[in-house]
């Protein structure tokens, strides 16, 4: 290092270097595909429709959803994009890549009846 004062440009360069160190790396699509997919079915029209916590849109009959190990479910496209950038559930921050025992299939009925949260 040289014997000189730092200026604003040096500070900006250091910030850019630091940003790369804290970058969170998500999962590969192959890892994401391990988590079960299902088709959402609304079973009780009296209750408010659950929403995808990523896009904030209501889940409707026929939507493809993916369930992560903490049992939260999201639109497949939404959670796949999320997990490619961040390896945690967007609702509870559970580190999904650490779970080895995944349910083979999670039905939308189980999620709707309370064993999972959408």
N, C-alpha and C positions, 0 to 999 in steps of 0.2 A: 504494500500500500504506500502511497505517496504521502508526503507531509503537506497536506493542503486542506482547506476547509471544504466541507460538503456544500453543494448548492442544490437547488430545487430539482434539477435533472437527476442528480445522484439519488436523491430521495425517491423519486418516481421509479428509477431503475431497481432500487432495493425492494420497493413494494411489489413490483412485477415478479421479482424472484421469489419473494415470500409467498405470493399467491399460489405458486406451483407446489409449494411444500405442504400446504393444507388441503390440497385438492382431494376430495373424496372420490374414490374409484368405485364404480358400480359393478354390477354382475354382468357376465357374458350372457348372451341370449340363450345359450345351451343350459346354463345354470337356471335361468328364469323359467325355461320350459319344464323344469322338474316340478314346478308348483302347479297344482291341479287347476284345470279349467272346467267350467260348467256353464249351463245356460240358466239365466235367472228366470224364476217363475214367481210371480206375486201370488200368494195364497190367501191373503186377507185384505180385501179391498177397503175395509173400514180403517185400517191403519195407514198412516202416511207412508208413501213409498220411500224406501231407503235411498240414499244418494251415494254416489261415488265421491269420496273425500278428496279426490284429486281434481276432477273437473267440475264438481259440485252439481252435476246433472242427476236427475232421478233415474234409478234403475227401472227399466220397463221389461215386461215379458219378452223373452227372446234375446236379451242382451247377453253377450259372452262375458263372463266374469272370471277372474283368477283369484284364488284364495292363497294367501301367504301363511306360513306356519303359525302365526299368532291368531289366525282365523279371521282376519279382516279381509274383505273382498272388495274388488275394484273392477272397472271395465278393463278388459285385457289390454287394450292399446294404452290406456292411462298408466297402469301399473308396470307394464313392460318398459315404457319410456322412463318412468321414475326409477326403476331398479337398474337400468343401464347407467344411470347417473349417481344413484345413492343406494347403498346396500341395506337400507333400513325401511321398515314399514312407515309410511307417511303419517299414520295415526298415532301409534304408540312407540315408534322408534326402535322396535325390536330388530336386532341384527339378523335379518333373514338368512344370510349366508351361513350362519353357525348351526342352523338346524339340519340334522341329518335324517331324522325320522319324520317323513312327510306323510300325511294321509294320502292313500291311493286316490281317493275321490271324495270330494265334499259336495253333497247335493245342496242345491239352493233351498230346499225345504228345511234342511238342518240349520242353515244360516238364518232363515226367516223365523224359525222356532226358537232361536235364542242360543244355540250352541256356538254360534259365531256372530260376529258383528260385521255389518256391511257398511 
